Amino acid sequence: MIQIQNRLVAALAAAITLVALGFAPAAAGAKQTSLDHRIFETFKNVDGRTSAHEQNVTECLTSAPLGHIEVFS
């Protein structure tokens, strides 16, 4: 009777392990997708700030007389 219980416990543990390992790749894929989205959003924000800066510089260069351009730091 004890041998049957030990085998059932071992079989149950093996089944639980296999199920847990089956879900691990899906969880990793979800994390990677989330990370990819965050990286994409960050680059989009940087691109927007770069475009705004380029527009500001262009406006400063076109509105200031030659030789009188102020540099802000």
C-alpha positions, -999 to 999 in steps of 0.1 A, spaced: 0 0 0 28 24 9 46 16 -24 14 25 -44 12 58 -25 48 66 -31 44 60 -68 12 81 -69 30 110 -52 60 106 -76 37 106 -106 18 136 -93 50 155 -87 62 147 -122 30 158 -137 30 191 -118 67 197 -129 59 190 -165 29 214 -164 50 241 -148 78 237 -173 52 239 -201 41 274 -190 76 288 -185 82 296 -222 49 314 -225 57 335 -194 91 344 -208 76 353 -242 51 376 -225 79 393 -206 99 398 -238 69 413 -256 64 437 -227 101 447 -228 100 452 -265 70 475 -262 88 495 -235 119 499 -256 98 509 -287 80 535 -266 112 549 -252 127 553 -287 95 570 -299 98 595 -270 134 602 -277 126 607 -314 99 632 -305 122 651 -282 149 652 -309 125 665 -335 113 692 -311 149 702 -304 157 703 -341 127 726 -348 138 749 -319 173 752 -333 161 758 -368 138 786 -355 167 802 -335 190 800 -365 165 815 -390 153 843 -367 187 855 -354 208 879 -374 240 863 -387 268 864 -361 244 870 -332 233 835 -323 231 828 -285 240 794 -273 220 782 -242 235 756 -220 
